[in-house]
Amino acid sequence: MLRRPSETQVTLTYDWSAVPPRIRQYIQFPPFGPEHLINSLHHLAELTTPTPQASTP
């Protein structure tokens, strides 16, 4: 993968190994769909995108 100097590769992982079996039997894992991953990456992009500074008088 070729990246430009202004780009960053992001890896988002979830570790469910600490969730006890008694909880796993009531909650389907992962407890959210793939769209959550996409939303997380969009939110990260928003947080890391520079915004113009408001001018001060």
MOPAC internal coordinates of N, CA, C and O (Angstrom, degrees):
PM7 1SCF
backbone

  N    0.0000 0     0.00 0     0.00 0    0    0    0
  C    1.4439 1     0.00 0     0.00 0    1    0    0
  C    1.5164 1   109.05 1     0.00 0    2    1    0
  O    1.2310 1   120.50 1   -56.83 1    3    2    1
  N    1.3083 1   116.64 1   123.17 1    3    2    1
  C    1.4554 1   122.24 1   179.22 1    5    3    2
  C    1.5164 1   108.91 1   -95.56 1    6    5    3
  O    1.2310 1   120.71 1   -55.46 1    7    6    5
  N    1.3217 1   116.25 1   124.54 1    7    6    5
  C    1.4651 1   121.29 1   179.94 1    9    7    6
  C    1.5013 1   111.09 1  -115.77 1   10    9    7
  O    1.2310 1   121.21 1   -33.78 1   11   10    9
  N    1.3033 1   115.28 1   146.22 1   11   10    9
  C    1.4685 1   120.85 1   172.81 1   13   11   10
  C    1.5228 1   107.97 1   -78.01 1   14   13   11
  O    1.2310 1   120.10 1   -23.23 1   15   14   13
  N    1.3385 1   117.41 1   156.77 1   15   14   13
  C    1.4750 1   119.81 1   180.00 1   17   15   14
  C    1.5344 1   113.32 1   -58.43 1   18   17   15
  O    1.2310 1   119.85 1   155.85 1   19   18   17
  N    1.3289 1   117.89 1   -24.15 1   19   18   17
  C    1.4669 1   120.38 1  -177.89 1   21   19   18
  C    1.5269 1   112.45 1   -89.66 1   22   21   19
  O    1.2310 1   119.49 1  -176.74 1   23   22   21
  N    1.3219 1   118.59 1     3.26 1   23   22   21
  C    1.4574 1   121.48 1  -177.44 1   25   23   22
  C    1.5284 1   111.40 1  -106.16 1   26   25   23
  O    1.2310 1   121.76 1   -26.33 1   27   26   25
  N    1.3057 1   114.24 1   153.67 1   27   26   25
  C    1.4562 1   121.28 1   177.85 1   29   27   26
  C    1.5139 1   108.82 1  -130.94 1   30   29   27
  O    1.2310 1   120.14 1   -44.11 1   31   30   29
  N    1.3036 1   117.34 1   135.89 1   31   30   29
  C    1.4537 1   121.24 1   175.44 1   33   31   30
  C    1.5220 1   108.40 1   -87.23 1   34   33   31
  O    1.2310 1   120.42 1   -49.53 1   35   34   33
  N    1.3225 1   116.80 1   130.47 1   35   34   33
  C    1.4500 1   122.34 1  -177.75 1   37   35   34
  C    1.5163 1   109.32 1  -117.40 1   38   37   35
  O    1.2310 1   120.89 1   -45.62 1   39   38   37
  N    1.3274 1   115.90 1   134.38 1   39   38   37
  C    1.4599 1   121.56 1   174.27 1   41   39   38
  C    1.5137 1   107.19 1  -120.96 1   42   41   39
  O    1.2310 1   121.06 1   -55.44 1   43   42   41
  N    1.3239 1   115.58 1   124.56 1   43   42   41
  C    1.4548 1   120.98 1   179.10 1   45   43   42
  C    1.5269 1   107.59 1  -113.32 1   46   45   43
  O    1.2310 1   120.82 1   -58.03 1   47   46   45
  N    1.3248 1   116.04 1   121.97 1   47   46   45
  C    1.4603 1   120.17 1   179.92 1   49   47   46
  C    1.5190 1   109.75 1  -129.50 1   50   49   47
  O    1.2310 1   121.35 1   -24.27 1   51   50   49
  N    1.2983 1   115.01 1   155.73 1   51   50   49
  C    1.4525 1   121.98 1   175.99 1   53   51   50
  C    1.5205 1   107.37 1  -126.37 1   54   53   51
  O    1.2310 1   120.67 1   -46.78 1   55   54   53
  N    1.3026 1   116.32 1   133.22 1   55   54   53
  C    1.4633 1   121.28 1   179.63 1   57   55   54
  C    1.5219 1   108.54 1  -111.08 1   58   57   55
  O    1.2310 1   120.83 1   -71.57 1   59   58   57
  N    1.3271 1   116.01 1   108.43 1   59   58   57
  C    1.4656 1   121.38 1  -178.25 1   61   59   58
  C    1.5318 1   111.69 1   -97.22 1   62   61   59
  O    1.2310 1   119.96 1  -171.59 1   63   62   61
  N    1.3130 1   117.69 1     8.41 1   63   62   61
  C    1.4641 1   119.81 1  -173.97 1   65   63   62
  C    1.5315 1   113.31 1   -64.66 1   66   65   63
  O    1.2310 1   119.65 1   157.32 1   67   66   65
  N    1.3234 1   118.27 1   -22.68 1   67   66   65
  C    1.4679 1   120.45 1  -178.91 1   69   67   66
  C    1.5288 1   112.97 1   -87.55 1   70   69   67
  O    1.2310 1   120.02 1   177.08 1   71   70   69
  N    1.3271 1   117.57 1    -2.92 1   71   70   69
  C    1.4716 1   120.36 1   179.47 1   73   71   70
  C    1.5227 1   108.39 1   -78.12 1   74   73   71
  O    1.2310 1   120.46 1   -59.98 1   75   74   73
  N    1.3151 1   116.73 1   120.02 1   75   74   73
  C    1.4714 1   119.41 1  -176.97 1   77   75   74
  C    1.5337 1   112.39 1   -67.72 1   78   77   75
  O    1.2310 1   120.41 1   -29.01 1   79   78   77
  N    1.3215 1   116.83 1   150.99 1   79   78   77
  C    1.4670 1   121.33 1  -179.69 1   81   79   78
  C    1.5303 1   113.50 1   -54.93 1   82   81   79
  O    1.2310 1   119.84 1   145.49 1   83   82   81
  N    1.3432 1   117.92 1   -34.51 1   83   82   81
  C    1.4604 1   120.02 1  -178.43 1   85   83   82
  C    1.5211 1   111.34 1   -63.09 1   86   85   83
  O    1.2310 1   119.88 1   151.94 1   87   86   85
  N    1.3221 1   117.83 1   -28.06 1   87   86   85
  C    1.4668 1   121.09 1   176.80 1   89   87   86
  C    1.5272 1   109.84 1   -84.68 1   90   89   87
  O    1.2310 1   120.57 1   141.76 1   91   90   89
  N    1.3025 1   116.51 1   -38.24 1   91   90   89
  C    1.4720 1   120.37 1  -179.90 1   93   91   90
  C    1.5254 1   112.51 1   -60.27 1   94   93   91
  O    1.2310 1   120.23 1   151.21 1   95   94   93
  N    1.3250 1   117.17 1   -28.79 1   95   94   93
  C    1.4643 1   118.40 1  -178.85 1   97   95   94
  C    1.5278 1   111.77 1   -71.98 1   98   97   95
  O    1.2310 1   119.82 1   161.03 1   99   98   97
  N    1.3328 1   117.94 1   -18.97 1   99   98   97
  C    1.4675 1   121.45 1  -179.64 1  101   99   98
  C    1.5211 1   113.53 1  -102.66 1  102  101   99
  O    1.2310 1   120.47 1   158.18 1  103  102  101
  N    1.3133 1   116.72 1   -21.82 1  103  102  101
  C    1.4651 1   120.99 1  -177.14 1  105  103  102
  C    1.5191 1   108.72 1  -120.60 1  106  105  103
  O    1.2310 1   120.89 1   -50.94 1  107  106  105
  N    1.3154 1   115.90 1   129.06 1  107  106  105
  C    1.4630 1   120.23 1   176.55 1  109  107  106
  C    1.5277 1   108.62 1   -73.57 1  110  109  107
  O    1.2310 1   120.22 1   -46.60 1  111  110  109
  N    1.3167 1   117.19 1   133.40 1  111  110  109
  C    1.4607 1   120.92 1  -179.14 1  113  111  110
  C    1.5074 1   110.67 1  -111.41 1  114  113  111
  O    1.2310 1   120.50 1   -41.61 1  115  114  113
  N    1.3166 1   116.65 1   138.39 1  115  114  113
  C    1.4612 1   126.53 1    -4.68 1  117  115  114
  C    1.5234 1   110.11 1   -69.60 1  118  117  115
  O    1.2310 1   120.48 1   -27.77 1  119  118  117
  N    1.3384 1   116.69 1   152.23 1  119  118  117
  C    1.4648 1   120.44 1  -174.50 1  121  119  118
  C    1.5268 1   114.06 1   -77.88 1  122  121  119
  O    1.2310 1   119.70 1  -171.74 1  123  122  121
  N    1.3017 1   118.18 1     8.26 1  123  122  121
  C    1.4610 1   122.04 1   177.69 1  125  123  122
  C    1.5112 1   108.83 1  -145.91 1  126  125  123
  O    1.2310 1   121.10 1   -19.92 1  127  126  125
  N    1.3157 1   115.50 1   160.08 1  127  126  125
  C    1.4574 1   120.61 1  -176.32 1  129  127  126
  C    1.5204 1   113.77 1   -87.72 1  130  129  127
  O    1.2310 1   120.51 1    -1.43 1  131  130  129
  N    1.3311 1   116.64 1   178.57 1  131  130  129
  C    1.4666 1   122.15 1  -179.09 1  133  131  130
  C    1.5240 1   113.35 1   -59.21 1  134  133  131
  O    1.2310 1   120.25 1   153.10 1  135  134  133
  N    1.3334 1   117.13 1   -26.90 1  135  134  133
  C    1.4683 1   119.12 1   179.88 1  137  135  134
  C    1.5313 1   111.29 1   -62.53 1  138  137  135
  O    1.2310 1   120.09 1   153.89 1  139  138  137
  N    1.3250 1   117.43 1   -26.11 1  139  138  137
  C    1.4643 1   120.29 1   177.65 1  141  139  138
  C    1.5273 1   110.35 1   -64.87 1  142  141  139
  O    1.2310 1   120.46 1   139.90 1  143  142  141
  N    1.3071 1   116.73 1   -40.10 1  143  142  141
  C    1.4643 1   120.87 1   177.57 1  145  143  142
  C    1.5248 1   109.91 1   -61.78 1  146  145  143
  O    1.2310 1   120.46 1   134.47 1  147  146  145
  N    1.3073 1   116.72 1   -45.53 1  147  146  145
  C    1.4696 1   120.96 1   179.20 1  149  147  146
  C    1.5258 1   110.01 1   -61.42 1  150  149  147
  O    1.2310 1   120.09 1   135.20 1  151  150  149
  N    1.3394 1   117.43 1   -44.80 1  151  150  149
  C    1.4675 1   120.68 1   178.37 1  153  151  150
  C    1.5245 1   111.28 1   -62.02 1  154  153  151
  O    1.2310 1   120.25 1   140.90 1  155  154  153
  N    1.3296 1   117.12 1   -39.10 1  155  154  153
  C    1.4661 1   120.70 1   178.78 1  157  155  154
  C    1.5259 1   111.26 1   -62.26 1  158  157  155
  O    1.2310 1   120.62 1   137.44 1  159  158  157
  N    1.3244 1   116.43 1   -42.56 1  159  158  157
  C    1.4625 1   120.12 1   179.92 1  161  159  158
  C    1.5292 1   111.59 1   -68.79 1  162  161  159
  O    1.2310 1   120.04 1   142.89 1  163  162  161
  N    1.3297 1   117.53 1   -37.11 1  163  162  161
  C    1.4667 1   120.73 1   176.10 1  165  163  162
  C    1.5281 1   110.15 1   -64.04 1  166  165  163
  O    1.2310 1   120.63 1   137.58 1  167  166  165
  N    1.3192 1   116.41 1   -42.42 1  167  166  165
  C    1.4588 1   120.34 1   179.42 1  169  167  166
  C    1.5322 1   110.63 1   -64.09 1  170  169  167
  O    1.2310 1   120.02 1   137.97 1  171  170  169
  N    1.3062 1   117.57 1   -42.03 1  171  170  169
  C    1.4575 1   121.31 1   177.31 1  173  171  170
  C    1.5240 1   110.25 1   -60.81 1  174  173  171
  O    1.2310 1   120.27 1   137.32 1  175  174  173
  N    1.3233 1   117.09 1   -42.68 1  175  174  173
  C    1.4697 1   120.79 1   178.61 1  177  175  174
  C    1.5236 1   110.74 1   -61.51 1  178  177  175
  O    1.2310 1   120.14 1   138.47 1  179  178  177
  N    1.3235 1   117.34 1   -41.53 1  179  178  177
  C    1.4656 1   120.81 1   178.29 1  181  179  178
  C    1.5298 1   110.97 1   -62.63 1  182  181  179
  O    1.2310 1   120.62 1   139.07 1  183  182  181
  N    1.3128 1   116.42 1   -40.93 1  183  182  181
  C    1.4567 1   120.46 1  -179.06 1  185  183  182
  C    1.5150 1   113.28 1   -67.82 1  186  185  183
  O    1.2310 1   120.70 1   152.02 1  187  186  185
  N    1.3217 1   116.27 1   -27.98 1  187  186  185
  C    1.4678 1   119.66 1  -175.06 1  189  187  186
  C    1.5239 1   113.64 1  -101.35 1  190  189  187
  O    1.2310 1   119.98 1   177.79 1  191  190  189
  N    1.3332 1   117.64 1    -2.21 1  191  190  189
  C    1.4461 1   120.71 1   178.96 1  193  191  190
  C    1.5182 1   109.30 1   -84.72 1  194  193  191
  O    1.2310 1   120.69 1   -55.11 1  195  194  193
  N    1.3291 1   116.29 1   124.89 1  195  194  193
  C    1.4746 1   118.74 1   179.15 1  197  195  194
  C    1.5261 1   110.87 1   -61.07 1  198  197  195
  O    1.2310 1   121.19 1   -37.95 1  199  198  197
  N    1.3189 1   115.33 1   142.05 1  199  198  197
  C    1.4594 1   120.34 1   175.72 1  201  199  198
  C    1.5040 1   108.85 1  -115.31 1  202  201  199
  O    1.2310 1   120.23 1   -32.27 1  203  202  201
  N    1.3316 1   117.18 1   147.73 1  203  202  201
  C    1.4728 1   119.21 1   179.24 1  205  203  202
  C    1.5216 1   110.15 1   -63.44 1  206  205  203
  O    1.2310 1   120.92 1   -40.19 1  207  206  205
  N    1.3012 1   115.84 1   139.81 1  207  206  205
  C    1.4616 1   121.02 1   177.62 1  209  207  206
  C    1.5210 1   109.05 1   -75.66 1  210  209  207
  O    1.2310 1   121.04 1   -39.92 1  211  210  209
  N    1.3100 1   115.62 1   140.08 1  211  210  209
  C    1.4592 1   119.86 1   175.93 1  213  211  210
  C    1.5201 1   108.11 1   -69.92 1  214  213  211
  O    1.2310 1   120.91 1   -43.13 1  215  214  213
  N    1.3096 1   115.86 1   136.87 1  215  214  213
  C    1.4663 1   118.51 1  -179.56 1  217  215  214
  C    1.5158 1   109.09 1   -76.93 1  218  217  215
  O    1.2310 1   121.19 1   -37.62 1  219  218  217
  N    1.3142 1   115.34 1   142.38 1  219  218  217
  C    1.4693 1   120.60 1   178.65 1  221  219  218
  C    1.5164 1   108.64 1  -103.35 1  222  221  219
  O    1.2310 1   120.05 1   -41.39 1  223  222  221
  N    1.3180 1   117.51 1   138.61 1  223  222  221
  C    1.4765 1   119.95 1  -179.37 1  225  223  222
  C    1.4980 1   112.90 1   -69.56 1  226  225  223
  O    1.2310 1   120.10 1   180.00 1  227  226  225

